[in-house]
Amino acid sequence: MVKKVDEIRKKFKDEFNKISSLKELEDLRIRYLGKKGEITNLLKKIKEVAPEDRKAFGQAVNTLKVEIQNLIKEAREKLEKKEKSRKFDLTLPGKPLIAGKKHPLIKVMEELVEIAVGLGFEIVDGPEIEWEYYNFEALNIPEYHPSRDMWSTLFITDKMLLRTHTSPVQIRTMENRKPPLKVFHPGRVYRKDPFDASHAPAFFQAEGLYVDKNVSFADLKATLEMFTRELFGPQTRIRFLPSYFPFTEPSTEVLVNWGEGWLEILGAGMVHPKVFEAVGYDPEEWTGYAFGLGPDRIAMIKYGIDDIRLFYENDLRFIKEL
């Protein structure tokens, strides 16, 4: 039976010397080392060997198995290296690298964040899928309140929705922190709006919140003056018009003029006492202001875009132009 082992060894080497590809090598491995291979068949015949010869036969089979494994391993490494070298012609000129470019909305968002950080705001974030409580009720917008009509809302369940503004982040932040605090929270929001030149069902929003003792409307005005001048230039002026938001009182629309006429881009106001009560702050001890703006609208102004849909169509020709 030991002679049979030598025959298998010779047969293997004859076939091994003809191998020229990884596929042929794998087929050879299976023929000799697989579950139904030559080595397995030899081991099954050990019961046919005389008891006094079984030890020598077993050792011979295991030695052959190790030899075959080592030869196949070495051959695989050489063939892999050879095939890899065939894929690359080092004499060919390199392919030009196409540099990416930031989306204009991302550039505006990063600019807003940079300005906010420079004014001492901390950047915070929150979930885009939100509970009705955080999106409405804690912001002084109960279920029966007519101001809910200001938001055409995408509900997921009766109590869960895609957030319509980033204001819920303010509630979550105040619930988990004690004042004073100064935070800025940019993010994507959703409304059941038509997708036309000036509306989108998904767009970006950014809001700031400052809570401390003796915060006044004058502090809000000073912050927005600095913010808009950093954004549009030192010549920028702002104008306040009375408005209404359920979560601030008094509330204002903020118009900006950077040399090309007045345009409303901000909403702001002093945090409503009801909002403080919802998060456990004493409105007799703490005051604060909040403001919000739309990065999409700012990007349209800065880049002279008259159709918001261009930002979301992923046309590389458009992106490269900005």
Summary of the structure (lengths in Angstrom):
residues: 322
radius of gyration: 36.0
end to end distance: 80.3
largest distance: 106.6
contacts: 909
relative contact order: 0.10
helix: 48%
strand: 20%
